[in-house]
Amino acid sequence: MSEERNISKGEWIKHTRSLSNSMLIIGILLGILFWISFELTLEYTNTESFCISCHEMEENVYQEYQDTIHYTNRTGVRATCPDCHVPKDWGYKIIRKIKASNELLHKVLGSIDTPEKFEAKRLYLAEHVWESMKATDSRECRNCHDYESMDYTKQGQRAFKQHTKGFDKGKTCIDCHKGIAHSLPEGYEED
């Protein structure tokens, strides 16, 4: 204790500043490391391979998705799980990831770990996704299918008529295109 008393006030201030600067640098480096880890995790969880790493997804919706135009088409452009289910904008993406933590909880609980359990909840799950898509004006659909970029003259007569009528009525993609990437659930009744 007597040694501490012998430290001059100037040396003490110099020592404290040095310690503060070191802590600041360590804090900044840890912050950068955290941010890089966070971003890498965010990107990893936005891959199709991550989405189908759960057998519930691989055995159910992924199988039927492989038989759709979003998986294989004449242009060779494939929409993957995150293209349709995760927003591109960072803020919306974070909100979606937070909501996805509920899906992880149900993975742990085994709520849909068999095809039978999945089918029993399928209508409820689908309605939840449709409701979310409707609330965002089908934002994820419009990442690829932008209204302003659509050339109605190159669409079939029925598509041209339905699109112009639907857009005039304020409809969004999901209002008419339920079941385009997944089978419609048993018990679904079209309006």
N, C-alpha and C positions, 0 to 999 in steps of 0.2 A: 504494500500500500504506500509505503514511503517513496517507492520509485514513481508511482503515479503522480505524486505531489511535486516531484522534481521536473515533470514535463512542463515546459513553458506553455503559456496560453497560445502562442503562435504555432508551436509544434502540434498542439492538440487540434487546432483549427485545420492545419495542413493535413494531419492524419485523418481527420473526419471527412474533409473534402475528398481525399484520395479514396477513402472507403466508399463514400457516396458515389463518386465517379465509377468505381469498379462495380458497384451494385447496379448502377444505371446501365452500364455496358452489358452486364450479365442479363439484366431484365430485358433489354432490347434484343439480345441474341436469343434468349428463351422465347420471346414473343415471335420473332421471325421463324424460329424452329417450329413453334406451335402452329403458326399460320400455314407454313409449308405442309406440315403433317395434316392439318385440317383440310386444305385444298386437295391434297393427294387422296385422302380418304373420300372426300366428296366426289372426286372424279372416278375413283374406283367403284363407288356405289352407284354410279351412273352408267354402268356397262351392262349389256345384256347377260354376259356371263355371270355377273353378280346376281342379277335378278333371278336367273334360273338355277342358281346354286341351291335354292330351297327346293326340295323334291315336290312340295305342294305346287309350285309354279311350273316346274319342269314337266310334271306328270299330267297337269290339267290344262291350264290356259296356253302354255307354250306349244303343246302338241297341236291344238286347234289353230293357233296363230300361224303355224307352218303351212297351213292349207289356204291362206288368204293372200290377197293381192298386196298386202303390206309386207309380206315376207318374200314373195317371188312375183315379179311382174315384167312386162316387156321392156321397161326402161332400165331394169337392174338396180333401181334405188330401193333400199330396204329401210323401213321404219322399224327401229328396235324398241324394246320395252320403254326405255327412258325417253325416247322421242315422243311417245304418246302419253306417258304418265309423269314426267318430270319437267317442269318449266325450264326454259333456257335462262331467263333473267335471274340474276343471282339472288335477289331478295325473295322472289317467289319460290325459287329452288330451295332456299333454306327453310321457308315455311313448310314446303312439301316434305322435306326431310324430317322436320320435327314431327309432322303428322305421321310419317312412316314409322316412327318409334312405336306406335300402336300396333303396327303389323308385326314388329319384332316381338312384342309382348305376346301376341296371339300365336306366333311361331313357338315360343317357349311353352305356352299353355297347351299347345297341340289342338287348337280350335278347328283347324282345317287340315290336319295331317293325314287324312285318308280321303280317297275320292268321294266316298259317301258323305263325310263331314263337309267337304268342299261343296258338293252339289246341294246339300241341305242349306248352306249359307249363300250360295251363288247369287240368287236374286237380290238379296240384301246387299251384298258386296257390289254387284253391278249397279244397282240403283244409287249407291253412294258415289261411285265413280262418275256416273252420268250426271248426278246432281252437281258434283264438283266441276265437271266440264261445262255444264250449262252456266254455272255461276261465273266462270271465267270467259264466257263467250267462245268456248272451244279453243282457247289460246294455244294449246299444244298442237291441235290439228292445223291451225293457221301458221305454224312454223314452216310447214311445207305447202299448204293449200291456201295461199293468200287470196282473199276475195278480189282485190284490185288486179291481181295477176291472171285471174281466170279469163280465158278466151272462150266465151260462151258459144261462139260460132263454131268452135272445133269440138264441142260436146254433142252428144246425141240429142235428138229432138226432145226426148223425155227429160234428160238431165238438164238441158237448157231451160225448159219450161219449169221444172221443179225448183231449180236453183234460183231463178229470177223471182218466182212466186214466194219461195221461202225467205229469201233475203228481204223482199219487200215487206213481208210480215214480221220481220225482226227475228226470224229463227236463226239458230246456230247449228253447226255441223252435227252435233250429237242428237239434235231433235229428230233427224231423219236417218242418221247413219249408225244407230245402235247395232251391234252385231257385225260390224265390218271387219273387226280383227279377232273377235272371239264369238263363240256360239251364244245365242240368246239363251238366258236361263229358263229352266222349266218354270212355268207359272207366269212368265212375262206376258202381259197383254198390251198390245199396241193400241195407242189412243186412236 
